[in-house]
Amino acid sequence: MRYLLNESDHSVVNLDKLTSAWNPGSSIPANLHNGNYFFEQVNICDAAELDRVFQQHQPDAVMHLAAESHVDRSIDGLGDFIQTNIVETYTLLEATRKYWLSLGAEKKAAFRFHHISTDEVYGDLPHPDEVEGTLPLFTETTPYSPSSSYSASKASSDHLVLAWLYVPMVYLLSLPIVRIIAALITSQRN
Ligand SMILES: NC(=O)c1ccc[n+]([C@@H]2O[C@H](COP(=O)([O-])OP(=O)(O)OC[C@H]3O[C@@H](n4cnc5c(N)ncnc54)[C@H](O)[C@@H]3O)[C@@H](O)[C@H]2O)c1
């Protein structure tokens, strides 16, 4: 978001329901007044609110980052992960599809839905001390093998996004999946 706001003339509409996971330190302040920045306190499980936001802001692209992402909490709060990472992805995909179908041909062709995923959907790599020779790495062809409730729910959301490519009338919608490597993000934060 900061890159888009500082380095481009695009507008950004930030939707966040401000869960307990919301980090005011790393987020753009909700009350920032900037001609290119709009904040909407919206739960993306709320289809009616999503319709309103789509109609009001008429976006050219959606970046789906919202998630329940703290693995430790998935042990005693599994329901939040199912609701947030799976049901919210479905709701956002459906709201996006509805909006996308209303666009003219040119905007339809240019529209993008970026789904932000995680390398954890591939499971676990061995510790370097356990490996003799070259450390195996994940690649785009590594089979899914989630090993936590978090990674299982993110894998489910990946599959939903991929399945939406085959929903009638949506086959032209571009749905790239970006898998972030956890260690990289963690080191950026420190
Ligand atoms: N941080 C990492 O190391 C890492 C690594 C791999 C992948 N990812 C992925 O990147 C994305 C962002 O991760 P993060 O670490 O910034 O997460 P985060 O938990 O810091 O932020 C997620 C945000 O989503 C919001 N949110 C959750 N449910 C919502 C809902 N229903 N409606 C609206 N907003 C909602 C929360 O309030 C929070 O501000 C996630 O999809 C995550 O799975 C993160």
The ligand as an ORCA input file, in Angstrom:
! r2SCAN-3c Opt
* xyz 0 1
  N       3.433    -12.163      7.838
  C       3.960    -13.251      7.291
  O       5.048    -13.713      7.669
  C       3.228    -13.955      6.170
  C       3.848    -15.052      5.564
  C       3.183    -15.720      4.551
  C       1.945    -15.291      4.132
  N       1.340    -14.237      4.746
  C       0.013    -13.847      4.287
  O       0.041    -12.465      3.997
  C      -1.224    -11.895      4.330
  C      -1.030    -10.747      5.302
  O      -0.349    -11.247      6.446
  P      -0.042    -10.331      7.699
  O       1.075    -10.987      8.448
  O       0.076     -8.912      7.262
  O      -1.354    -10.569      8.523
  P      -1.910     -9.700      9.761
  O      -2.592    -10.668     10.667
  O      -0.857     -8.793     10.301
  O      -2.991     -8.783      9.027
  C      -4.179     -9.319      8.533
  C      -5.186     -8.198      8.553
  O      -6.423     -8.746      8.031
  C      -7.474     -8.151      8.783
  N      -8.643     -9.046      8.691
  C      -8.747    -10.314      9.144
  N      -9.976    -10.805      8.887
  C     -10.655     -9.825      8.245
  C     -11.967     -9.724      7.719
  N     -12.814    -10.764      7.792
  N     -12.328     -8.589      7.111
  C     -11.464     -7.533      7.029
  N     -10.219     -7.570      7.510
  C      -9.809     -8.694      8.112
  C      -6.932     -8.030     10.216
  O      -7.623     -7.042     10.972
  C      -5.461     -7.640      9.958
  O      -5.279     -6.235      9.943
  C      -2.083    -13.038      4.910
  O      -2.925    -13.530      3.878
  C      -1.067    -14.067      5.321
  O      -1.630    -15.373      5.270
  C       1.960    -13.546      5.761
*
